[in-house]
Amino acid sequence: MSRASHRPPTRDWPTGPVSISTGTVELVRDPDRPSAVVVMVNGVPSSYVDLDDPALLAFEYMQQMAAVVDAMPAGPLEVVHLGAAGCALARALDAARPGSRQLAVELDTTLPELVRRWFDLPRSPALRIRAGDARAVTERLPDRSADVVVRDVFAGDRTPTHVQTREMATHVARVLRAGGVYLVNCADRAPLALARAEVATLAEQFADVAVVAEPGLLRGRGYGNVVLAATDRTDLLASPALARAVRSLPAPARLLHGDEAAAFARGAAVLADPGPKDDGDAVDERTTKGRP
């Protein structure tokens, strides 16, 4: 974050938790940037929003996702965000690619109204926010209607299994246009069994899959965010420029692709929807925590 500033706050934001339909949301001001807050949903850091700089992405996994999007052809994009919170990534993409049309899906029915009120979000049709379950909304989206789909939904500290399976990947692949990219935020800890299973699952549906994460996390240290990128293109994720871009981020990351990505997922089981006698997991979703 930046050096201290003595400018007064730019918005009359609420102090303390505010009730929403799935719990609470709280805006924690950044003491070094009066124009910025961390959006805490049920106590979890879910977005970092700077009203003076929509392009600023403080969470490392969002920087990694943006690096992948930057490698795509220039021009406006159609983007679906599964998980909305403060819409930080949507604001950044709108600033980077004017004319883009984005849809953010948020399980909570109250939060979208609040973030529209608190933050300078792009208006519809530049950014629409829809309340609903991520998978249910994805299943209803038209074929070949998006260039990018971002999955950033959590139940507590884990991803609901119904958005991790091969069946979900099939729906996303149907929604993506040729050359489109599916970006997944997977929070995991050593030995990264979940991330490995997600890569195996995506590799069954998409022609190319890459893994982006902080090198220490890939070596089995700590808990953090692993970004997965999947596409039907065979050149985008193999680009040396993309590998350099993720290495050059403020928190340098490593990109695993090709043989390295295959080795990462070797032996991992493909995730599938539960059978008819299996109750499965609860579908309550919450945008994931990030690390500014």
N, C-alpha and C positions, 0 to 999 in steps of 0.2 A: 504494500500500500504506500501511498505518497507521504511526503513530509507534512508536518502539521500545518494547518491553515487556520486563520483567525476569522474567516468569513462567517457571518451568522448562518444558521440553518436556512435552507431554501424552501422548506415546506413545514406546515404545521402538522407533523405526523403524530399519531397517537403515542402515548407513553404506556408501556405495559401491555400484557396480552389482550387481544381482542377475540371474542368468540366467533368461531366459524362453524359450519355444519359438521366438520369432522374433528373438532377440537379447538385449538387456538392458533392465532398468528400474532407474532410480535415483531416490530421493527426496531432493530438495535443499531443505533447510529454509529458510524465510523468516526472516532474522535479525530482522525487525521483528515477526513473529507466530510465537511458538513453537508455536502450534497448527496451523500451516499449512506445506504443502510444495508444491513444483512437481514433478510427476511427469514425469520425463525418460524417454522410450522411445527407445532407440537414439540417445541424445544430443539428442533433439528435445523441447522443452517441449510436453507433450501435455495436461496438466490442472493446475489449481491447486486444491488442496483444503484448506479450513480446517475442522478438526473442531469448532471452537467456533461456526462460523457457516456452516451449509450453504447459506444464501441468497447468500453472497458469491461473485460471479463476477468474477475478476480479468482474464480474457482479454476483450478488447474485442469480438471477434466473438460470444462467448457472451452478452455484455450485449445486443448487437443482436438476437440470436435471441430472448432472453427478452423484449425489448420487443415483438416481434411476437406471441409467445405471450400476453403480458399483454393484448393488444388483442382476444383471442378471448373468447367468452362465459365468464362465471365458472363455476367448478365443476371437479370432477375431470376428468382427461383420460386417454385411452389414447395412449401415446407410444412410438414405436420410435426408438431411437438406433442408427444405423449407424456404429459406431466408439465404443468405450467408454472405454478408458484408465482414468482415475480416477473416471469417472462424475460429474464436477462438475456438469454441466448437469442430469443426472437428480436429483441431490441437491437442487439449487435448485428444480426444478419440484415435487418431492415436498414441500418446505417451503412453497412458495407455493400449492399446490393439493392439500391433504390428500385422501386417498382415490384419487388417481391410480394407474393401473397402467401400469408401464413395462417395456419390454424393451430391453436393451442388447446389441448384437451386436459381438463382438470376435474378430478373426481368431486372435489368439494364444490358445492353449489353457491357458497357465499364468497369464497376467496376471489374469484374473477371480478366480481363487482367492486371489491375493496381495492385490488391492485389497479383497476382502471381509475379509481378515484385518487389513489396515492401517487401513481407514477405516470410519467408522460409516455404512455404506450401508443404505438401506431394505431390509428383507428381502422375500423373495417372499411374496405376489404383488405387493407394491408395486413391487419392482424385481427382475426376473429378468435374469440375464446368460447369454447363449448364445454359445458359441464357434462361429465359422463365417464364411464369406465373405459380405459384405454383400449382394451381388446374389442369391446362391443362397438366402440366408435370406428375402430380400424376395419372391422368386418363389414361396416356399412359404407365405407369410402369407395368411390368409383375406381374402376380399373385405370391404371396408367394416369393417375391424377396428381402425383407428387414427384418432385425431384429428390427430396430428402425427407426421410422419416427419422425423428429423434426419439429414442425411448429413454425416459428419465423418470420412472415411477417406482415408488417403493411402498411397502407396508412395514412401518417401523424402520428397521435397519436392513431389510431384505427386499428383494424384488418378488412380487407375487408370481408364482409359477405359471399362471395362465398366460402371462405375456412373455415367457421364456421358451416356449415349446416350439417344435417343428411346425405345428399347426399355426401358431402366431406368425412365424417366419414366412409361411406360405402366404398368409394374408398380406403381409408387408410387401413381399415380392410382387404380388398382384397389383398393389397400389402404386408401386414405383414405376416410373417411366424407364425406358431404355437408358442405361448409363446412370441411373439414380443410385443413391447411397442410403443405407440403413446404418444409423449411428446409435450405439447402445452404451449406456452407462451401467457397468456392473461393479458393485461394491463387494470386495472379497478380501480374504486374508489367506496367508500361507496354509496349505499348498496351492491355493487358487483353484480348488476343485470346481467351483461354480463357474469361474471364467473359462476354464478349459472345456467344461461341458457346453457352455454357451457357444464357444468357437466351433466345437464339433457339430452342434445343432445348426448353426448358420452355414457351415461349409456344406451341409447336405442340401441346402436350398439355393445358395448363391455361388457364382463362379469364382469369386475371390473374397478372401477374408483377411483382415489385418488386426493386430493387437497393438494398442498404444498405452503405455503406462510408465510411471517413474521407475528407473532401473532397480532401485532397492526393493520395490514391491515385487518386481518380476523375479528377484533373487530370493524372495520368501521372507522379506522383512516387513512387519507391520500389517496394517489394514488400510485399504485405500480404494480409489476408483480406477478401474480398468476400462478403457474405451475400446469397443469393438466396432470395426467398420466392415460392412459387407456390401457387395455390388455385383452386377452382372458384367461389369467392365473388367478387362484383364490388364489394363495399363495404369489406371489411376493410382491404386495402392502400391504399385511397384515403383512408382516414380522416385528417383533419388532426391528430387527437390522436396518431396513430402517428408522423407526421412530426415533431411536437413532441417526442414521447418520445425518438426517436433523436437529435434535436438536443440534448436535455437530458442525455444520458449523460455520465459523467465524461470520456470522450473523444468530443466531439460528432461525430456522423455525419450523413450526408445520405442521404435516401431518394429514389430515382428511381422514378417510377411513371407509368403512362399514356404520354403522348407522349414524356416523357423516357426512360423505359425502352425504348420502341420505337426511339428515336433511338440509344440506347446499343447496341442489338443490330443496327442496320441494316447489312445487307451481310454479316453473319456467317453461316457455314454451320451447318446443323443437324448435330449429332453423331449418328452411327449406328454400330451394331455392325459389325465388319469382315466382309467377305465370306468365303466358305468357303475361299478360297486365301490369306487374310491371317491370319498367326499372331496378330495383335493384340498387346496389351501383357500383361506379367505381371500376375497378379491379386493378388499379395501386397499387403496393405493395412496401413496404420499410421495411427493417429489423428494428425491434423495438429498442427503446432506452432501455438501461439498467442502473443500478446504481452500479458503482464501489464501 
